[in-house]
Every structure is written in structure tokens, then in C-alpha cells.
Amino acid sequence: MILLDGKSLSEKILSDLKLKIEDCKYKINLDIVLVGDNPSSLKYIALKQKRASEVGIGGQLYHFPDTISQNELLELFNKLNIDPGTTGYFIQLPIPNIRQISLLLNNINIHKDADGLNPNSDVTPAVVRGIISLLKHYQISFDHKNIVIINDSNLIGQPLKKYFSKFTSQIFLLNDQTFELSSITKKADILISATGVKNLITADMVKEKSVVIDVANGDVDFNSVSKNASFITPTFGGVGPMTVASLLQNTYDLATKY
């Protein structure tokens, strides 16, 4: 079993990115919008700000109570969309008490969509870019593989399917309505789980010598599944650090592309 070490790879990516930014003639700013005080979101935002600062990316945090209205957020988005000082921005998910989240995300300027949240932009969502970069780094082939993704959202499942479709036609997106989940996961050469359901994936659900990616920090029962897998992400230090590094790569790309 080989551990897919996202922590070490992300450090290399960020080190290279820092050198690029030092040579860049642009001032790069990544603005962050946070609604509410979800402890996990607060921790993740602090990490993103720290890594951004380390590579030379500035920016402002807009932190609002969960009583903020959708219209107020749209007003802020409109401001950031035209602010020349904002290279890119994103809103931290999940967003509490907002019913039409898609309306918000669709209003992110595609030239400033650092996290690929607007489905109309050509920016790869940071988590998706992170997963793909990690798999490619370990030279894992996608050709003609059976790929199962337990997430069918526009932010993870759909863009992953779009990418992998260049290599294989055997791609299956599953969700919480999928019947007999294990009968599908057991056939996967590459299994990617992004549900937030702790220990959803156990050893009896995984094919021998498969590649297993835990996106949500706990979907996979690591101790049991690692005995079957050929490659596997750790519960922590796999996709998470890669997502942060990819977000900052996206921001740099926006600065140099537009």
C-alpha cells in the first residue's frame, strides 16, 4: 500500500508558486467571504489565509453573521466583481441560511472565480484540481479504468466526471439515493468518496489493489481499507492540503491570465 501524501506534494507546489509570485509583476489578492461561525470553516479559512500569506498572496476576509441576506451577499459579489484590487475571490461552503446558493455562485465573475464555484467558468474547482494533481503525481493511470465517485455535485462529482471522461467511459456518480452502494464500489479501480459520512467506506466495499481517495477527511475507514488498497489517501494530509494549494494556484492563474 502506498500513501498518497498530499501534504508533502502541496508543500512543493506552494514552494514553486512562491517563486513564481516573487517574479510576478502583479499584486495578487484573494478575497474570502465567510458566513457564520462554523468551527471547521473558521479553521479552514485560517489555514487558507496562512498559506496565501506565505506565498505572497494578499486579500481581505469578509466575515458576516449567519443572519446576512442573500441580497446583501449579492451586493458584495457585485462589488468584488468589478474591484480592480481583487484578483479572485470565493465564498466558503457551506453557506448557512441561504436558500438559492446556485444564484450566488452563478454571480461570481468567471474572471475572478478562484475556487471554480461558478459552473460557467473554466476554472477547475480547487478540490478537483487537487485530486487530479495528487493522482497524476503518483502516476496513476486513468485509461479504461472503472472510476466510482460518491458525489454528484457540480463542485466535485460532475467536474471529475468531465475530466476522467477523456480516459474512460466507465465513470459512475453515486449519491445518498444510490441503491446497494457496495455492489458498485467493489468494482471500482479508483474510488473517490466525498460525502462527509464518517467511515462510510469499509474494507468489504473496496476492490483489492484499488486506489481510494477520501475527500471529506473521514469517509473512509482507513485502518481496514488500507489493507486492500494499492494507493490510499490518509484521513488527514491527503486531499485537504492539495485543495488549499490548488486554490492558490487558481488565484495565480487568474492574475496572469486576465
C-alpha positions, 0 to 999 in steps of 0.5 A: 500500500502506498500513501498518497501524501498530499501534504508533502506534494502541496508543500512543493507546489506552494514552494514553486508558486512562491517563486513564481509570485516573487517574479510576478509583476502583479499584486495578487489578492484573494478575497474570502467571504465567510458566513457564520461561525462554523468551527471547521470553516473558521479553521479552514479559512485560517489555514487558507489565509496562512498559506496565501500569506506565505506565498505572497498572496494578499486579500481581505476576509469578509466575515458576516453573521449567519443572519446576512441576506442573500441580497446583501451577499449579492451586493458584495459579489457585485462589488468584488466583481468589478474591484480592480484590487481583487484578483479572485475571490470565493465564498466558503461552503457551506453557506448557512441560511441561504436558500438559492446558493446556485444564484450566488455562485452563478454571480461570481465573475468567471474572471475572478472565480478562484475556487471554480464555484461558478459552473460557467467558468473554466476554472477547475474547482480547487478540490478537483484540481487537487485530486487530479494533481495528487493522482497524476503525481503518483502516476496513476493511470486513468485509461479504461479504468472503472472510476466510482465517485460518491458525489454528484455535485457540480463542485466535485462529482460532475467536474471529475466526471468531465475530466476522467471522461477523456480516459474512460467511459466507465465513470459512475456518480453515486449519491445518498439515493444510490441503491446497494452502494457496495455492489458498485464500489467493489468494482471500482479501480479508483474510488473517490468518496466525498460525502462527509459520512464518517467511515462510510467506506469499509474494507468489504466495499473496496476492490483489492489493489484499488486506489481510494481517495477520501475527500471529506477527511473521514469517509473512509475507514482507513485502518481496514481499507488500507489493507486492500488498497494499492494507493490510499489517501490518509484521513488527514494530509491527503486531499485537504492540503492539495485543495488549499494549494490548488486554490492558490494556484487558481488565484495565480492563474487568474492574475496572469491570465486576465 
